[in-house]
Structures are given as C-alpha cells and as structure tokens.
C-alpha cells in the first residue's frame, strides 16, 4: 500500500503541501456544490485546473532535475576511472 501511495503522490509533500491541501479542499467543495446545486462554477474549475497544472509542473521539474543530476554524476564517475 505504501508503494502505491508513493507512486500516486510522487511530489515532495513538504515543499508543496499547501497546494495539495488547497486542491483537496477545493475538490471537496466542488463535489458538495455539484451535489447541492448540480453545477460547479467556472472560477472553481479554473482554480482546480491551475492547481493540477502547478503540481504536475513541479513533478516534471523534479524528474528533470534528478535526471540531469544523475547524468552529471555518471559523467563524473566515468572521468574518475579513466587512466588519462
């Protein structure tokens, strides 16, 4: 179960916990609005999509940063082992 949780929430929760909390609260509020009124306001939909894009962007940035870091480390390790 912990492995599934890590795959679904791969964003560093410490750095963007406020975004995740706001997304959860906004989603819950949107569900309540949909049940009560049968509609979700356009402003709330814009907020939800912006939060999703922000979290996705942070995820993509972190993955790219780790890939560049791993590539640089592998190049340093290759250079250390060379006899020249």
C-alpha positions as CSV (number, residue, x, y, z in Angstrom):
1,X,0.0,0.0,0.0
2,X,2.8,2.4,0.8
3,X,4.4,1.8,-2.7
4,X,1.1,2.7,-4.3
5,X,0.9,5.9,-2.2
6,X,4.4,6.8,-3.3
7,X,3.6,6.4,-7.0
8,X,0.3,8.4,-6.8
9,X,1.7,11.2,-4.7
10,X,5.3,11.5,-6.1
11,X,5.5,15.2,-5.4
12,X,7.6,16.2,-2.5
13,X,4.8,16.8,0.0
14,X,7.0,19.1,2.3
15,X,7.6,21.7,-0.4
16,X,4.1,21.9,-1.9
17,X,1.8,20.7,0.9
18,X,-0.2,23.9,0.7
19,X,-1.0,23.2,-2.9
20,X,-2.1,19.6,-2.1
21,X,-4.2,20.8,0.8
22,X,-5.9,23.5,-1.3
23,X,-6.5,21.1,-4.1
24,X,-8.1,18.6,-1.7
25,X,-10.3,21.3,-0.1
26,X,-11.3,22.7,-3.5
27,X,-12.2,19.3,-4.9
28,X,-14.3,18.5,-1.8
29,X,-16.1,21.9,-2.1
30,X,-16.7,21.3,-5.8
31,X,-18.2,17.9,-5.1
32,X,-20.5,19.4,-2.5
33,X,-21.5,22.2,-4.9
34,X,-22.2,19.6,-7.6
35,X,-24.4,17.5,-5.2
36,X,-26.3,20.5,-3.9
37,X,-26.7,22.7,-7.0
38,X,-25.9,20.3,-9.8
39,X,-23.2,22.7,-11.2
40,X,-19.6,23.7,-10.4
41,X,-18.7,27.4,-11.0
42,X,-16.2,28.3,-13.8
43,X,-14.0,30.0,-11.3
44,X,-13.6,26.9,-9.2
45,X,-12.9,24.8,-12.3
46,X,-10.2,27.3,-13.2
47,X,-8.7,27.1,-9.8
48,X,-8.7,23.3,-9.8
49,X,-7.1,23.1,-13.2
50,X,-4.4,25.6,-12.2
51,X,-3.6,23.6,-9.1
52,X,-3.4,20.4,-11.1
53,X,-1.1,22.1,-13.6
54,X,1.1,23.5,-10.8
55,X,1.5,20.1,-9.2
56,X,2.2,18.4,-12.5
57,X,4.8,21.1,-13.4
58,X,6.6,20.7,-10.1
59,X,6.6,16.9,-10.7
60,X,8.1,17.3,-14.2
61,X,10.7,19.8,-12.9
62,X,11.8,17.4,-10.1
63,X,12.1,14.5,-12.6
64,X,14.1,16.6,-15.0
65,X,16.3,17.9,-12.2
66,X,17.0,14.3,-10.9
67,X,17.8,13.1,-14.5
68,X,20.3,15.9,-15.0
69,X,21.8,15.3,-11.6
70,X,22.2,11.6,-12.3
71,X,23.7,12.3,-15.7
72,X,26.3,14.6,-14.3
73,X,27.2,12.1,-11.5
74,X,27.6,9.3,-14.1
75,X,29.9,11.5,-16.2
76,X,32.0,12.4,-13.1
77,X,32.3,8.7,-12.2
78,X,33.4,7.8,-15.7
79,X,36.1,10.6,-15.6
80,X,37.4,9.4,-12.3
81,X,38.0,5.9,-13.6
82,X,39.8,7.0,-16.8
83,X,43.6,6.5,-16.8
84,X,44.3,9.8,-18.6
